Amino acid sequence: MIARALPLLLLAVPLCVVSAAPRRAPVPAQVASVLAADAEARWIPFEVTAGNQIRFGAIANGRPVQAILDTGVSRTIITPEFAAGAGIAATGAEVGAAIGGDVKVGRATLGSLAFGGLTLTRPDVIVTGLPVAAAGGRPVSLLVGADVLRRYALDVDFSARRFRLLPSGRMPFAGTVAPLAIDPTYGAYVTELTLNGRRLRPILVDTGDGSGVTLSAASWKTAAVSGARLTDTIAFGLGGLTTFDLTVLPQVSIGAVTARDVEVQVEPADGYSTRIGLAGRIGAGFLGRYRVLLDPAARQMVLSAPADAAAAPVRSTSGLLLEVTANRLNVLHVMRGSPAAATGWKRGDAICAVNGTPVTPTYAQGSLGRWTVGAPGTTVSLQMCGGATRSLTLASFY
C-alpha cells in the first residue's frame, strides 16, 4: 500500500503535479487507441516514488521509458529531453497551469505509446520539463494523463503494486461507489467530497499527486472546520515550490465512502485550485488506502478498503522535512509550531548522523529513517555536518 503520510517519506515532500494543459478546452481524446482483448490479464507493475506516485514502464516510439500515471494531468506530457532524443519537434509556445505556478509548454505528436493492453498510434502530447523534485527524486520521461486513460476503466491495486486498463463498465471487484466525471474545461478526472456536512466540488482525482486531500482556501472556509490543529508543509510541482497548511481531520466523505483520520492540506488563497476553478483534489496518499476503479465513462469511482485502510496517517513529531543525499540529510522545511521550529532549526541545516549512526544513501529504507515520526517525548541526538551535535525532543503538534 502507498505510504499515506508526508513525514514517513523523509527524502521528499509530496508531489503535486496536476495540470500542464493550456488554459482552453482540451483536444478530444486520441482516436487511434486500441485496447487488447486480453487487457484484463495484462497487469502493469509499478513502484511508489519518494513523492508517493505511481511509476511504471511504458514504450514510447518503440523505446522503453519510465512514466508516472497521472489522472490529474489533462494532457499526456513528454520531456524536452525525450523529444530531442526521439527526433520529435515541439511546436507552439503556450502557458500551462501547474502546482507552484505557470509553465511554458509546447505540442508534439508521438509515433506510438504502449503499456499493458493499450496501444496508441500518433497521440498528441504536451512537451514541458519534468523536474526531478516533482517526480519523486528520480527522472521520468512521461506523464500519462487523462486524455489517454479516460475512455477506459483504470483498476489500481495499491496493495499489490499493479494496475490495468479495462473496457468501461467493467466491475472487477466489489466496493463502494462515488461519482466520477471528466471536467469539461480541463479534461481531467473530478469527483466531490463532503466535509463537516458541506459538499465540495469539483474535486480533482489525481493519481500523480502524492498527498491525501488538498482543498482550496475557499473550500476550507466553506467547510468551516473548527478545532483543527494546523501546521504547514511544502510540495514540489511542475511550477515550483508551494507552501500549504496541513492538518489531520477525523472524517472526510467521498460519495458513500467515509474515511477516518485523513491528512488534509489547504492551499494559499491564490493556489492552483483557485486559479483553475477547482474546490480541491484527492491524491495517491488518500487513494492508496483502497483498491480503486476509476471509470469516468461510466461516471463512477469504486473504492474497496483492505483491512488496514482505516489506519491513521503517520504524523511528524519532529517538524523536519528532509532530503537525503549521499551522506547527509538536508532540511527542506521546518513545520510551523513543531519542536524543530521551537528550537531554531532552519532550511539548509544539514545532518550527517542520527543517534551516532552516519547517514547513508539507504537511510530512508531502514529503521533509522523513522526517527522524525518517533514517539513523542523521545530525544534524538543529531550530528550536524559542520561538527556540532544538537538534540531534538519529539512532540505531537498537529
N, C-alpha and C positions, 0 to 999 in steps of 0.2 A: 504494500500500500504506500502511496506517496506520503512523504512526511508532511504533517499538517501545520507546522509552526515555523515561523521565521527563525527564532533563535537556535533551533536544532540544526539548521543548515551551517551556521558558523562562518563559512567562507564566502557567502554571498547573500544579498538581500533578495527578496522575491522579484522575479522578473515580471514586468507589466507591459510587454509588447502587446498592443491592442490593434490599432488600425493604421496602416500606412497607405490607405487608399486616398486618392484625390477627393476633394470635397465636392462630389457630384454623384448622381445616381450611378451605381455600378454597372459595368458592361454585363450583359446576360452571361450566364454560365456557359462554359465551352460545350459545343455540341459534339465534338469528336472525342467522346468519352465512352469507354467500354468497360463494363463490369463482368468479369468472367463468371461462367455458370457455376464454378466451384468456389466462388469468392468466400462463401461461408466457412470453408475449410482453410482458408489462407490467412491465418493469424499473423500479425506483424509484431515481432518482439520489440519492446522499447526499453530504454533506460531512463531513469529520472535524473535530470541535470541538477547541479547545485542550486539552480534557480527554481527547482520544483517543476520543470517542464517535461513534456513527452518527446524524447529524442529517439529517432529511428533512422534506418537506412532506406534510401529510395534510389531509383535510377532516373537520372535526368540527361537527356540527349545521349543515352547509351552509357553514361558514366555513373559509377556509384557516388552518392553524396550523402552527407549527414543532414537530416532535416528535423524540424520541430513541427508537431501537429498543433495548429493554431486556429481554432474556430472563431477567435476574436478578430482575426485579420480578414478584411473583406476581400482582398485580392492576394493571391499567392505571390511570394516575394523570392527573388534570387539576388545574390550579392553581385556587385560590380566585378569582383574577382572571378567568380564563376562565369559570368557573362563573357569576360575577356578571354578566359581560358577556353571557352567553348565557341569562340568566334561569333558571339551574339551581340548585335549592335542595339544599344538602347536609344530610343528617340524621345523627344519632348523633355520639358523641364517644368514639372508641376510641384505642388505642395501637398504633402500628406500629413494628416493629424496623427500624432502618436503620444504615448506617455512621455512626459518630460519636455514636450514642445513639438513644433512642426519640423518636418524633414523634407529634403528635396528628393523627388522620385522621378524615374524615367519609366518608359514602357518598352516591352520587348516580347518576342514570341519564342518559346521553347520548341525544339523539334519534337520532343516527346517527354512524358513523365509517367513513371510507373512505380507502384508499390502495392503489395498484397495482390488482390484480384483486380485492381484498377489500372487501366492504361488510357492515357490521354495523348492525342496527337495534336501538335501545334497549339498548345494552350497559351493564351496571353498572360503575361506576368508583369509585376512591378519590379523595377531594379532600384535597390537602395542598400545602403550599408547596414550590416547587422553587427553592432559592437559586441565583442566577446563578453563584456559585462552584462549585456542584455540577452545573452544566450547561455546562461548558466556557467560561464567561465571557460567554455571550450567553443571554438569556432564552428559555425554551421554555414551551409551554402544555400539553404532553402527553408522558407516557412510555408507550409502547405495550408492554405486558407479556406474560408467558407465557400469561395467560388468553385473550388474543386470538390468539396465534401457535401454540399448542401442538398444535392438531389438524392443522396443515399442515406441509409441509417448507419450511424457510426457507433459501434459497440466497443467500449473501452473497459477492459477488465483490469483495474488498477492493481488488485491483489496479485494477479498472475503476470503483470507487466506485459500486456499484449493488447492489441486492438485489431479490428477488422471492419470492412465495409460490407454492407448487406443491401439488398433491394429495399426501398422504402416500404413500410408497412409490416415488416417482419417484427416479431416479438420473441426474441431468442431466450428470454428469461422473464420470470415474474417479478414485478416491482411496483412501486408507487409512481403514478403519472403526474407530471407537471406540464404546463403549457410551454410550447416552443414555437417560434416563428422566425422568419427572416426579416430583419429591419428593412423597410422599403427604400430608405435613403442610402444606407451604407452596406447593405447586403450581408451583414453578419448575424450570428445566432442571438436571439433575445428571448427572455422569459420575464417573469415578475416574481417579486418576493413580498412577504408580509413581515413587518417588524413593528412590535408594540401596537398591533392592531391596524397599522396603516399599510395599505397596498402601494408598493413602489414599482414603477415600470416606465420605460423598458429597462431591463437588466441584461447586460451583455453576458452570454455564456462563453467563457474564454479559456479554452484548454491551454493557451500559451501564457497565461498569467499564473504565476506560482503561488499567489496569495489566496486567502479564503474568500471573504466577501468584502468588496470595496464599494462605498457609497459616495455620491456627490455630496457636497456641503449642503445643498438644498434638501436632498433626501434625508440626511441626518437630522436636519432641522424639522422636517415634516414628521419624522418618526418620533420626535420628542422623547427620546430615551432619557430617563433620569437615573442618577446614581452610578453611571458608568465611570470606571477609573481609567482615565486616558493617559497614554504616553505618546511617543512618536517613533516613527521608523522611516526608512528610506527605501526607494525602489528604483532600479535602472530600467529604462525603456529605450525605444529607438531614438527618442528625442533628448535623452539625457537623464539626469537625476531629479527625483521628486521626493519631497517630504510629506508624509501622511500622519494624521493622528491614528492611534491604534488602541483597541480595547478587545476584550472577550465578553460576548453577550450570552446570557443564559439560553436564549431561544431565537431562532430565525426559521421562518416557514417559506418554502418554495413549492407552490401548488399544494398538494396534500402531504408533502414531506415536511416534517418538523425536525429540525436539527438542534441539538443541545450544545452549549459551550462552543460558540462559533467565533472565530477570530475575525474581527471587522476593522477595516481601515476606512478612514474618512479623508477624502481629498480636500485640498485647499479650494477656496471659492472659485478660482479660475482654473480648476483642474480639467483633465481630459474629458470626463463625463459631461461636465457642464458645457464645455466647448462644442460638443457634438450632439447635445440634447439627450444624453442617457441619464437614468437615475442611478446607475452604478453597474457593477459587474460581479460575477462569481467566477473564481478561478480554480485551478487544479488543487489548491490547498483545501478547498471545500469539496470539489467533485471527487477527490481521491478517497473520501470516506466510503464511496459507493462503487458498485458496478454501474456503469452509465450507458444508456442508449440515447443518442441524440438523433432525432428523425424529424427535421423541420418540415419536410414534405408531408408527413403525416400529422404535423403540428403537435408533437409530443416529445417529452423527455421522460425517460423511465429511470428511476433510481432504485437500486436494490442494495440494502445495507448488509455487509458482513457482520460478524459477531462483535468486532471492535470499532464499529462506526461511531459509537457514542463516546469514545474515549476523548477526554478533554485535551485541547491543544497544549503542547509544551510551551511554557512561558519563560522568557528570560528572567533570571533572578540577578543578573549582573548589570544589564543595561549596555553591554558592549556588543556591537555588531562588527564582525571581524572578517577579514580577507586573509586566506592562507597563501603565503608564498613559499619558496623553497625551505626556509628555516626560520620563519617569523610569522607572527600574527599582526597584521596592520589594522588599527582601529579605523573603521569607515564611518561610524556614527556612535554617539553616546545618547542613549534614550532618555528623554525628559523624565525627571523625577526618580531616576534609578540610583542604586548605590554608587555606580560609576560616576554619574553626574554630581552626586553629593561629595565625592572625594577628588574632584578635579581632573578626571580623565578627559582627554581631548582627541578629536580626529587627528590622525597622523602618529599617535603614540604606537610604539612597536614592541611586542612581547616576544622574547626568544626562548623562554622556558616557563613551564607551569608546574608548580609544586616540585621544582628541581628537575623535571623531565624536559629535555630540549624539544622544541617544535621541529617536526619533520614534515615532508610533503604528504605523508599518510595520516597526519594528525587528526583530520576530521573523521576518518573511518574508525578510529579506535575509541576506547572508553574515555581517554583523556579529553577528547573533543567535546564532552558533555559538561564540562565544568561551568560554562556560562549559564546553564539551566539547572544547576545543582540545588540541593536542599537549602531553603532559607536558614540563615544562621551559620552556614559553613564559611570559613575564612580560607581564601585561596592565596597562595604566595606566587607572585608573578615577577619573573626576572625580565627587566627591560633590556632591550638590545644595546642600550648605552651603558649597561653595567649595574644600574641601581635595581633594588628589589622593592616592590610595592605589594601591599596586601589589600585584598578586597573582600568584604563580608557580604555574602549574598542575602537578598531580601525579596519578598513579594512587593511589587509596586504597581501592578495594573491587573 
